[in-house]
Amino acid sequence: MPYYDYYCKSCQKPFSKVLSIDQHEKDRVRCPHCNGSDVEQRYSTFYAVTSKKSA
């Protein structure tokens, strides 16, 4: 599942959440620090974790 980076405008703290794409599209994200709903998604780099090593 992808990580999403957010920033809470209420308490001014960044946080990350692991959400499925379906959860990300449908659920309202709340800040884990202050439980506020005034959050914005931040752009971050994408990375994938695989079990095979490339040579």
C-alpha distance matrix in Angstrom:
0.0 3.8 6.8 9.7 13.2 15.9 19.6 21.8 25.2 26.8 26.5 25.6 22.7 19.4 16.2 12.5 9.9 6.3 6.1 5.4 7.7 10.4 10.4 10.5 13.4 15.3 15.1 17.4 15.9 18.4 19.2 18.9 22.2 24.5 22.7 23.6 22.2 23.6 20.4 19.5 16.4 17.1 16.3 14.8 14.5 11.6 11.0 9.5 10.1 12.2 14.7 17.7 19.8 21.4 25.1
3.8 0.0 3.8 6.4 9.9 13.0 16.7 19.2 22.5 24.5 24.2 22.9 20.2 16.7 13.9 10.1 8.4 5.7 6.1 6.6 7.6 11.0 10.7 9.5 12.4 14.9 14.8 16.4 14.5 17.1 17.6 17.8 20.8 23.1 21.5 22.0 20.5 21.3 17.9 16.6 13.2 13.5 12.6 11.0 11.0 8.4 8.7 8.5 10.2 13.1 16.1 18.7 20.3 21.4 25.0
6.8 3.8 0.0 3.8 6.7 9.9 13.5 16.1 19.4 21.4 20.8 19.4 16.6 13.0 10.2 6.5 5.6 4.5 6.5 8.8 10.0 13.1 11.8 10.0 13.4 15.7 14.7 15.5 12.9 14.9 14.8 14.9 17.6 20.0 18.9 19.4 18.4 18.9 15.4 14.3 11.1 11.0 10.7 9.1 9.9 8.6 9.3 10.2 11.7 15.1 18.0 20.6 21.7 23.0 26.3
9.7 6.4 3.8 0.0 3.8 6.5 10.3 13.0 16.1 18.3 18.2 16.6 14.2 10.8 8.5 5.5 5.3 6.3 7.2 9.8 10.1 12.8 11.2 8.5 11.6 14.0 12.9 13.0 10.4 12.5 12.5 13.5 15.9 18.0 16.8 16.7 15.3 15.5 11.9 10.5 7.3 7.7 8.2 7.8 9.9 9.6 11.5 13.2 15.1 18.5 21.6 24.1 25.0 25.9 29.2
13.2 9.9 6.7 3.8 0.0 3.8 7.1 10.3 13.3 15.7 15.3 13.3 10.9 7.3 5.9 4.4 6.6 9.0 10.6 13.5 13.7 16.2 14.2 11.4 14.3 16.4 14.9 14.0 10.9 12.1 11.1 12.4 14.1 16.1 15.8 15.3 14.4 13.9 10.1 8.7 5.9 5.3 6.9 6.8 9.9 10.9 13.1 15.4 17.3 20.9 24.0 26.3 26.8 27.6 30.6
15.9 13.0 9.9 6.5 3.8 0.0 3.8 6.7 9.6 12.1 12.1 10.3 8.6 5.7 5.4 5.9 7.9 11.1 12.1 15.1 15.2 17.0 14.6 11.7 14.2 15.8 13.9 12.1 8.9 9.5 8.4 10.6 11.9 13.3 13.0 12.0 11.1 10.2 6.5 5.5 4.3 5.1 8.4 9.6 13.1 14.5 16.8 19.1 21.0 24.6 27.6 30.1 30.6 31.4 34.4
19.6 16.7 13.5 10.3 7.1 3.8 0.0 3.8 6.3 9.0 8.9 6.7 5.8 4.3 6.2 8.6 11.0 14.5 15.7 18.8 18.8 20.4 17.8 15.0 17.1 18.4 16.2 13.7 10.6 10.2 8.2 10.8 10.9 11.8 12.3 10.7 10.4 8.7 5.5 5.4 6.4 6.7 10.3 11.9 15.6 17.5 19.9 22.5 24.3 28.0 30.9 33.3 33.6 34.4 37.2
21.8 19.2 16.1 13.0 10.3 6.7 3.8 0.0 3.8 5.5 5.9 5.1 5.4 6.2 7.8 10.7 12.5 16.2 17.1 20.3 20.5 21.5 18.5 16.1 18.1 18.6 16.0 12.9 10.0 8.4 6.2 9.3 8.8 8.7 9.4 7.3 7.8 6.1 4.4 6.6 8.9 10.2 13.9 15.6 19.3 21.0 23.3 25.6 27.2 30.9 33.7 36.3 36.8 37.8 40.7
25.2 22.5 19.4 16.1 13.3 9.6 6.3 3.8 0.0 3.8 5.8 5.0 7.5 9.1 11.4 14.3 16.2 19.8 20.4 23.4 23.2 24.1 21.3 18.7 20.1 20.6 18.2 14.8 12.6 11.1 9.4 12.6 11.5 10.4 11.4 8.4 8.8 5.7 5.8 7.5 10.7 11.9 15.5 17.8 21.5 23.5 26.2 28.7 30.5 34.2 37.1 39.6 39.9 40.7 43.5
26.8 24.5 21.4 18.3 15.7 12.1 9.0 5.5 3.8 0.0 3.8 5.7 8.2 10.8 12.7 15.8 17.4 21.1 21.7 24.9 25.1 25.6 22.4 20.4 21.9 21.7 18.9 15.4 13.3 10.8 8.9 11.6 9.9 7.8 9.3 6.5 8.2 6.3 7.8 10.6 13.8 15.2 18.9 20.9 24.6 26.4 28.8 31.1 32.6 36.2 39.0 41.7 42.1 43.2 46.1
26.5 24.2 20.8 18.2 15.3 12.1 8.9 5.9 5.8 3.8 0.0 3.8 5.6 9.0 11.1 14.7 16.7 20.5 21.8 25.2 25.9 26.7 23.4 21.4 23.5 23.5 20.5 17.2 14.5 11.6 8.7 10.4 7.7 6.7 9.5 8.0 10.6 9.3 9.7 12.3 14.8 15.5 19.1 20.5 24.0 26.0 28.0 30.3 31.5 35.2 37.7 40.4 40.7 42.0 44.7
25.6 22.9 19.4 16.6 13.3 10.3 6.7 5.1 5.0 5.7 3.8 0.0 3.8 6.8 9.9 13.5 16.2 19.9 21.4 24.8 25.1 26.4 23.4 21.0 23.1 23.7 21.1 18.0 15.0 13.0 10.0 11.9 9.8 9.9 12.2 10.5 12.1 10.0 9.3 10.7 12.9 12.8 16.3 17.7 21.2 23.5 25.7 28.3 29.7 33.5 36.2 38.7 38.7 39.7 42.3
22.7 20.2 16.6 14.2 10.9 8.6 5.8 5.4 7.5 8.2 5.6 3.8 0.0 3.8 6.6 10.4 13.3 17.0 18.9 22.4 23.2 24.7 21.7 19.4 22.0 22.8 20.0 17.4 13.9 12.0 8.6 9.6 7.8 9.3 11.5 10.9 12.6 11.4 9.6 10.9 12.1 11.8 15.1 15.7 19.0 21.1 22.9 25.4 26.5 30.3 32.8 35.4 35.5 36.6 39.3
19.4 16.7 13.0 10.8 7.3 5.7 4.3 6.2 9.1 10.8 9.0 6.8 3.8 0.0 3.8 7.1 10.4 14.0 16.1 19.5 20.2 22.1 19.3 16.9 19.6 20.9 18.4 16.3 12.7 11.7 8.8 9.8 9.4 11.5 12.8 12.3 13.1 12.0 9.2 9.5 9.6 8.8 11.8 12.1 15.4 17.4 19.1 21.6 22.9 26.7 29.4 31.8 31.9 33.0 35.7
16.2 13.9 10.2 8.5 5.9 5.4 6.2 7.8 11.4 12.7 11.1 9.9 6.6 3.8 0.0 3.8 6.9 10.5 12.8 16.4 17.6 19.4 16.5 14.5 17.7 18.8 16.2 14.6 10.8 10.1 7.5 7.7 8.6 11.3 11.8 12.2 12.8 12.8 9.8 10.4 9.7 9.6 12.2 12.0 14.8 16.1 17.4 19.4 20.4 24.1 26.6 29.3 29.8 31.1 34.1
12.5 10.1 6.5 5.5 4.4 5.9 8.6 10.7 14.3 15.8 14.7 13.5 10.4 7.1 3.8 0.0 3.8 6.9 9.6 13.1 14.4 16.6 14.0 12.1 15.6 17.0 14.8 14.1 10.5 10.9 9.4 9.4 11.4 14.1 13.8 14.4 14.3 14.7 11.3 11.3 9.4 9.5 11.2 10.4 12.8 13.3 14.3 16.0 17.0 20.6 23.2 26.0 26.6 28.1 31.1
9.9 8.4 5.6 5.3 6.6 7.9 11.0 12.5 16.2 17.4 16.7 16.2 13.3 10.4 6.9 3.8 0.0 3.8 6.1 9.8 11.7 13.5 10.7 9.5 13.2 14.3 12.0 12.1 8.9 10.0 9.7 9.4 12.5 14.9 13.6 14.6 14.0 15.3 12.2 12.4 10.4 11.5 13.0 12.3 14.3 13.8 14.7 15.6 16.4 19.7 22.2 25.2 26.4 28.0 31.4
6.3 5.7 4.5 6.3 9.0 11.1 14.5 16.2 19.8 21.1 20.5 19.9 17.0 14.0 10.5 6.9 3.8 0.0 3.8 7.0 9.6 11.6 9.5 9.0 12.8 14.0 12.4 13.6 11.1 12.9 13.2 12.6 15.9 18.3 16.7 17.9 17.0 18.5 15.4 15.3 12.8 13.8 14.4 13.3 14.4 12.9 13.2 13.2 13.7 16.8 19.1 22.3 23.9 25.6 29.1
6.1 6.1 6.5 7.2 10.6 12.1 15.7 17.1 20.4 21.7 21.8 21.4 18.9 16.1 12.8 9.6 6.1 3.8 0.0 3.8 6.3 7.9 5.8 5.9 9.5 10.6 9.5 11.5 10.0 12.6 13.9 14.0 17.6 19.3 17.1 18.0 16.4 18.1 15.3 15.1 12.7 14.5 15.0 14.6 15.8 14.0 14.7 14.5 15.4 18.1 20.5 23.6 25.5 27.0 30.7
5.4 6.6 8.8 9.8 13.5 15.1 18.8 20.3 23.4 24.9 25.2 24.8 22.4 19.5 16.4 13.1 9.8 7.0 3.8 0.0 3.8 5.3 5.2 6.2 8.7 10.1 10.3 13.1 12.5 15.5 17.4 17.6 21.2 22.8 20.3 21.0 19.0 20.7 18.1 17.5 14.9 16.7 16.7 16.3 17.0 14.5 15.1 14.2 15.3 17.4 19.8 22.7 25.0 26.3 30.1
7.7 7.6 10.0 10.1 13.7 15.2 18.8 20.5 23.2 25.1 25.9 25.1 23.2 20.2 17.6 14.4 11.7 9.6 6.3 3.8 0.0 3.8 5.5 5.0 6.2 8.7 10.1 12.8 12.9 16.4 18.4 19.4 22.9 24.1 21.6 21.6 19.1 20.3 17.7 16.6 13.9 15.8 15.4 15.7 16.3 13.9 15.2 14.7 16.7 18.6 21.5 23.9 26.0 26.9 30.6
10.4 11.0 13.1 12.8 16.2 17.0 20.4 21.5 24.1 25.6 26.7 26.4 24.7 22.1 19.4 16.6 13.5 11.6 7.9 5.3 3.8 0.0 3.8 5.4 5.3 6.2 8.2 11.6 12.6 16.1 18.8 19.9 23.5 24.2 21.3 21.4 18.7 20.4 18.3 17.7 15.7 18.2 18.3 19.0 20.0 17.7 19.0 18.3 20.0 21.7 24.3 26.9 29.2 30.2 33.9
10.4 10.7 11.8 11.2 14.2 14.6 17.8 18.5 21.3 22.4 23.4 23.4 21.7 19.3 16.5 14.0 10.7 9.5 5.8 5.2 5.5 3.8 0.0 3.8 5.5 5.3 5.3 8.6 9.3 12.6 15.3 16.2 19.8 20.6 17.5 17.9 15.5 17.6 15.6 15.6 14.0 16.8 17.6 18.3 19.7 18.0 19.3 18.9 20.3 22.5 24.9 27.8 30.1 31.3 35.0
10.5 9.5 10.0 8.5 11.4 11.7 15.0 16.1 18.7 20.4 21.4 21.0 19.4 16.9 14.5 12.1 9.5 9.0 5.9 6.2 5.0 5.4 3.8 0.0 3.8 5.8 5.9 8.0 8.0 11.7 14.0 15.6 18.9 19.7 17.0 16.7 14.1 15.4 13.0 12.4 10.5 13.2 14.0 15.0 16.8 15.5 17.3 17.7 19.6 22.1 25.0 27.6 29.5 30.4 34.0
13.4 12.4 13.4 11.6 14.3 14.2 17.1 18.1 20.1 21.9 23.5 23.1 22.0 19.6 17.7 15.6 13.2 12.8 9.5 8.7 6.2 5.3 5.5 3.8 0.0 3.8 6.2 8.5 9.9 13.7 16.5 18.5 21.7 21.9 19.1 18.3 15.1 16.3 14.4 13.5 12.0 15.0 15.6 17.2 19.0 17.6 19.8 20.1 22.3 24.6 27.5 30.0 31.9 32.6 36.1
15.3 14.9 15.7 14.0 16.4 15.8 18.4 18.6 20.6 21.7 23.5 23.7 22.8 20.9 18.8 17.0 14.3 14.0 10.6 10.1 8.7 6.2 5.3 5.8 3.8 0.0 3.8 6.8 9.3 12.8 16.1 18.0 21.3 21.1 17.8 17.3 14.2 16.0 14.9 14.9 14.2 17.5 18.7 20.3 22.3 20.9 22.9 23.0 24.9 27.1 29.8 32.4 34.6 35.5 39.1
15.1 14.8 14.7 12.9 14.9 13.9 16.2 16.0 18.2 18.9 20.5 21.1 20.0 18.4 16.2 14.8 12.0 12.4 9.5 10.3 10.1 8.2 5.3 5.9 6.2 3.8 0.0 3.8 6.1 9.3 12.7 14.4 17.7 17.5 14.2 14.0 11.2 13.6 12.6 13.5 13.1 16.6 18.4 19.8 22.1 21.1 22.9 23.2 24.8 27.3 29.8 32.8 34.8 36.0 39.6
17.4 16.4 15.5 13.0 14.0 12.1 13.7 12.9 14.8 15.4 17.2 18.0 17.4 16.3 14.6 14.1 12.1 13.6 11.5 13.1 12.8 11.6 8.6 8.0 8.5 6.8 3.8 0.0 3.8 6.5 10.1 12.5 15.3 14.6 11.3 10.5 7.5 10.0 9.4 11.0 11.6 15.2 17.6 19.5 22.3 21.9 24.0 24.8 26.5 29.3 32.0 34.9 36.6 37.8 41.3
15.9 14.5 12.9 10.4 10.9 8.9 10.6 10.0 12.6 13.3 14.5 15.0 13.9 12.7 10.8 10.5 8.9 11.1 10.0 12.5 12.9 12.6 9.3 8.0 9.9 9.3 6.1 3.8 0.0 3.8 6.8 9.2 12.1 12.0 9.2 8.8 6.6 8.8 7.3 9.0 9.4 12.7 15.4 16.9 19.8 19.7 21.7 22.8 24.3 27.4 30.0 33.0 34.4 35.7 39.1
18.4 17.1 14.9 12.5 12.1 9.5 10.2 8.4 11.1 10.8 11.6 13.0 12.0 11.7 10.1 10.9 10.0 12.9 12.6 15.5 16.4 16.1 12.6 11.7 13.7 12.8 9.3 6.5 3.8 0.0 3.8 6.3 8.9 8.3 5.4 5.5 4.8 7.7 7.0 10.0 11.3 14.2 17.3 18.7 21.8 22.1 23.9 25.1 26.2 29.5 32.0 35.0 36.4 37.8 41.2
19.2 17.6 14.8 12.5 11.1 8.4 8.2 6.2 9.4 8.9 8.7 10.0 8.6 8.8 7.5 9.4 9.7 13.2 13.9 17.4 18.4 18.8 15.3 14.0 16.5 16.1 12.7 10.1 6.8 3.8 0.0 3.8 5.5 5.8 4.6 5.2 6.4 8.1 7.0 10.1 11.4 13.4 16.8 17.8 21.0 21.8 23.4 24.9 26.0 29.4 31.8 34.8 35.8 37.3 40.5
18.9 17.8 14.9 13.5 12.4 10.6 10.8 9.3 12.6 11.6 10.4 11.9 9.6 9.8 7.7 9.4 9.4 12.6 14.0 17.6 19.4 19.9 16.2 15.6 18.5 18.0 14.4 12.5 9.2 6.3 3.8 0.0 3.8 5.9 5.4 8.0 9.9 11.8 10.7 13.5 14.1 15.7 18.8 19.1 21.9 22.5 23.5 24.7 25.2 28.6 30.6 33.8 34.9 36.7 39.9
22.2 20.8 17.6 15.9 14.1 11.9 10.9 8.8 11.5 9.9 7.7 9.8 7.8 9.4 8.6 11.4 12.5 15.9 17.6 21.2 22.9 23.5 19.8 18.9 21.7 21.3 17.7 15.3 12.1 8.9 5.5 3.8 0.0 3.8 6.0 8.0 10.9 12.1 11.5 14.4 15.6 16.8 20.1 20.4 23.4 24.5 25.7 27.2 27.7 31.2 33.2 36.3 37.0 38.8 41.8
24.5 23.1 20.0 18.0 16.1 13.3 11.8 8.7 10.4 7.8 6.7 9.9 9.3 11.5 11.3 14.1 14.9 18.3 19.3 22.8 24.1 24.2 20.6 19.7 21.9 21.1 17.5 14.6 12.0 8.3 5.8 5.9 3.8 0.0 3.8 5.3 9.0 10.3 10.9 14.4 16.4 18.0 21.6 22.6 25.8 26.9 28.4 30.0 30.7 34.2 36.4 39.5 40.3 42.0 45.0
22.7 21.5 18.9 16.8 15.8 13.0 12.3 9.4 11.4 9.3 9.5 12.2 11.5 12.8 11.8 13.8 13.6 16.7 17.1 20.3 21.6 21.3 17.5 17.0 19.1 17.8 14.2 11.3 9.2 5.4 4.6 5.4 6.0 3.8 0.0 3.8 6.6 9.3 10.0 13.6 15.5 17.8 21.3 22.4 25.6 26.3 27.8 29.1 29.9 33.2 35.4 38.6 39.8 41.5 44.7
23.6 22.0 19.4 16.7 15.3 12.0 10.7 7.3 8.4 6.5 8.0 10.5 10.9 12.3 12.2 14.4 14.6 17.9 18.0 21.0 21.6 21.4 17.9 16.7 18.3 17.3 14.0 10.5 8.8 5.5 5.2 8.0 8.0 5.3 3.8 0.0 3.8 5.7 7.4 11.2 13.7 16.3 19.9 21.6 25.0 26.0 28.0 29.6 30.9 34.3 36.8 39.8 40.8 42.2 45.4
22.2 20.5 18.4 15.3 14.4 11.1 10.4 7.8 8.8 8.2 10.6 12.1 12.6 13.1 12.8 14.3 14.0 17.0 16.4 19.0 19.1 18.7 15.5 14.1 15.1 14.2 11.2 7.5 6.6 4.8 6.4 9.9 10.9 9.0 6.6 3.8 0.0 3.8 5.6 9.1 11.7 14.8 18.2 20.4 23.8 24.5 26.8 28.4 30.0 33.3 36.0 38.9 40.1 41.2 44.5
23.6 21.3 18.9 15.5 13.9 10.2 8.7 6.1 5.7 6.3 9.3 10.0 11.4 12.0 12.8 14.7 15.3 18.5 18.1 20.7 20.3 20.4 17.6 15.4 16.3 16.0 13.6 10.0 8.8 7.7 8.1 11.8 12.1 10.3 9.3 5.7 3.8 0.0 3.8 6.9 10.3 13.0 16.6 19.1 22.8 24.0 26.7 28.7 30.5 34.0 36.9 39.6 40.4 41.3 44.4
20.4 17.9 15.4 11.9 10.1 6.5 5.5 4.4 5.8 7.8 9.7 9.3 9.6 9.2 9.8 11.3 12.2 15.4 15.3 18.1 17.7 18.3 15.6 13.0 14.4 14.9 12.6 9.4 7.3 7.0 7.0 10.7 11.5 10.9 10.0 7.4 5.6 3.8 0.0 3.8 6.8 9.4 13.0 15.4 19.0 20.2 22.9 25.0 26.9 30.4 33.4 36.0 36.7 37.6 40.6
19.5 16.6 14.3 10.5 8.7 5.5 5.4 6.6 7.5 10.6 12.3 10.7 10.9 9.5 10.4 11.3 12.4 15.3 15.1 17.5 16.6 17.7 15.6 12.4 13.5 14.9 13.5 11.0 9.0 10.0 10.1 13.5 14.4 14.4 13.6 11.2 9.1 6.9 3.8 0.0 3.8 6.4 9.8 12.6 16.3 17.7 20.7 23.1 25.4 28.8 32.1 34.3 35.0 35.5 38.5
16.4 13.2 11.1 7.3 5.9 4.3 6.4 8.9 10.7 13.8 14.8 12.9 12.1 9.6 9.7 9.4 10.4 12.8 12.7 14.9 13.9 15.7 14.0 10.5 12.0 14.2 13.1 11.6 9.4 11.3 11.4 14.1 15.6 16.4 15.5 13.7 11.7 10.3 6.8 3.8 0.0 3.8 6.6 9.3 12.8 14.0 17.0 19.4 21.9 25.3 28.6 30.7 31.4 31.8 34.8
17.1 13.5 11.0 7.7 5.3 5.1 6.7 10.2 11.9 15.2 15.5 12.8 11.8 8.8 9.6 9.5 11.5 13.8 14.5 16.7 15.8 18.2 16.8 13.2 15.0 17.5 16.6 15.2 12.7 14.2 13.4 15.7 16.8 18.0 17.8 16.3 14.8 13.0 9.4 6.4 3.8 0.0 3.8 6.4 10.1 12.1 15.3 18.1 20.7 24.2 27.6 29.5 29.7 29.9 32.7
16.3 12.6 10.7 8.2 6.9 8.4 10.3 13.9 15.5 18.9 19.1 16.3 15.1 11.8 12.2 11.2 13.0 14.4 15.0 16.7 15.4 18.3 17.6 14.0 15.6 18.7 18.4 17.6 15.4 17.3 16.8 18.8 20.1 21.6 21.3 19.9 18.2 16.6 13.0 9.8 6.6 3.8 0.0 3.8 7.0 9.2 12.7 15.8 18.7 22.1 25.6 27.1 27.2 27.0 29.7
14.8 11.0 9.1 7.8 6.8 9.6 11.9 15.6 17.8 20.9 20.5 17.7 15.7 12.1 12.0 10.4 12.3 13.3 14.6 16.3 15.7 19.0 18.3 15.0 17.2 20.3 19.8 19.5 16.9 18.7 17.8 19.1 20.4 22.6 22.4 21.6 20.4 19.1 15.4 12.6 9.3 6.4 3.8 0.0 3.8 6.4 9.5 12.8 15.6 19.0 22.5 23.9 23.8 23.8 26.4
14.5 11.0 9.9 9.9 9.9 13.1 15.6 19.3 21.5 24.6 24.0 21.2 19.0 15.4 14.8 12.8 14.3 14.4 15.8 17.0 16.3 20.0 19.7 16.8 19.0 22.3 22.1 22.3 19.8 21.8 21.0 21.9 23.4 25.8 25.6 25.0 23.8 22.8 19.0 16.3 12.8 10.1 7.0 3.8 0.0 3.8 6.5 10.2 13.1 16.3 19.8 20.9 20.5 20.2 22.8
11.6 8.4 8.6 9.6 10.9 14.5 17.5 21.0 23.5 26.4 26.0 23.5 21.1 17.4 16.1 13.3 13.8 12.9 14.0 14.5 13.9 17.7 18.0 15.5 17.6 20.9 21.1 21.9 19.7 22.1 21.8 22.5 24.5 26.9 26.3 26.0 24.5 24.0 20.2 17.7 14.0 12.1 9.2 6.4 3.8 0.0 3.8 6.9 10.3 13.2 16.9 18.0 18.1 18.0 20.9
11.0 8.7 9.3 11.5 13.1 16.8 19.9 23.3 26.2 28.8 28.0 25.7 22.9 19.1 17.4 14.3 14.7 13.2 14.7 15.1 15.2 19.0 19.3 17.3 19.8 22.9 22.9 24.0 21.7 23.9 23.4 23.5 25.7 28.4 27.8 28.0 26.8 26.7 22.9 20.7 17.0 15.3 12.7 9.5 6.5 3.8 0.0 3.8 6.8 9.8 13.3 14.5 14.5 14.8 17.8
9.5 8.5 10.2 13.2 15.4 19.1 22.5 25.6 28.7 31.1 30.3 28.3 25.4 21.6 19.4 16.0 15.6 13.2 14.5 14.2 14.7 18.3 18.9 17.7 20.1 23.0 23.2 24.8 22.8 25.1 24.9 24.7 27.2 30.0 29.1 29.6 28.4 28.7 25.0 23.1 19.4 18.1 15.8 12.8 10.2 6.9 3.8 0.0 3.8 6.3 10.0 11.5 12.3 13.0 16.4
10.1 10.2 11.7 15.1 17.3 21.0 24.3 27.2 30.5 32.6 31.5 29.7 26.5 22.9 20.4 17.0 16.4 13.7 15.4 15.3 16.7 20.0 20.3 19.6 22.3 24.9 24.8 26.5 24.3 26.2 26.0 25.2 27.7 30.7 29.9 30.9 30.0 30.5 26.9 25.4 21.9 20.7 18.7 15.6 13.1 10.3 6.8 3.8 0.0 3.8 6.9 9.1 10.2 11.9 15.5
12.2 13.1 15.1 18.5 20.9 24.6 28.0 30.9 34.2 36.2 35.2 33.5 30.3 26.7 24.1 20.6 19.7 16.8 18.1 17.4 18.6 21.7 22.5 22.1 24.6 27.1 27.3 29.3 27.4 29.5 29.4 28.6 31.2 34.2 33.2 34.3 33.3 34.0 30.4 28.8 25.3 24.2 22.1 19.0 16.3 13.2 9.8 6.3 3.8 0.0 3.8 5.6 7.7 9.7 13.4
14.7 16.1 18.0 21.6 24.0 27.6 30.9 33.7 37.1 39.0 37.7 36.2 32.8 29.4 26.6 23.2 22.2 19.1 20.5 19.8 21.5 24.3 24.9 25.0 27.5 29.8 29.8 32.0 30.0 32.0 31.8 30.6 33.2 36.4 35.4 36.8 36.0 36.9 33.4 32.1 28.6 27.6 25.6 22.5 19.8 16.9 13.3 10.0 6.9 3.8 0.0 3.8 6.7 9.7 13.1
17.7 18.7 20.6 24.1 26.3 30.1 33.3 36.3 39.6 41.7 40.4 38.7 35.4 31.8 29.3 26.0 25.2 22.3 23.6 22.7 23.9 26.9 27.8 27.6 30.0 32.4 32.8 34.9 33.0 35.0 34.8 33.8 36.3 39.5 38.6 39.8 38.9 39.6 36.0 34.3 30.7 29.5 27.1 23.9 20.9 18.0 14.5 11.5 9.1 5.6 3.8 0.0 3.8 6.5 9.7
19.8 20.3 21.7 25.0 26.8 30.6 33.6 36.8 39.9 42.1 40.7 38.7 35.5 31.9 29.8 26.6 26.4 23.9 25.5 25.0 26.0 29.2 30.1 29.5 31.9 34.6 34.8 36.6 34.4 36.4 35.8 34.9 37.0 40.3 39.8 40.8 40.1 40.4 36.7 35.0 31.4 29.7 27.2 23.8 20.5 18.1 14.5 12.3 10.2 7.7 6.7 3.8 0.0 3.8 6.5
21.4 21.4 23.0 25.9 27.6 31.4 34.4 37.8 40.7 43.2 42.0 39.7 36.6 33.0 31.1 28.1 28.0 25.6 27.0 26.3 26.9 30.2 31.3 30.4 32.6 35.5 36.0 37.8 35.7 37.8 37.3 36.7 38.8 42.0 41.5 42.2 41.2 41.3 37.6 35.5 31.8 29.9 27.0 23.8 20.2 18.0 14.8 13.0 11.9 9.7 9.7 6.5 3.8 0.0 3.8
25.1 25.0 26.3 29.2 30.6 34.4 37.2 40.7 43.5 46.1 44.7 42.3 39.3 35.7 34.1 31.1 31.4 29.1 30.7 30.1 30.6 33.9 35.0 34.0 36.1 39.1 39.6 41.3 39.1 41.2 40.5 39.9 41.8 45.0 44.7 45.4 44.5 44.4 40.6 38.5 34.8 32.7 29.7 26.4 22.8 20.9 17.8 16.4 15.5 13.4 13.1 9.7 6.5 3.8 0.0
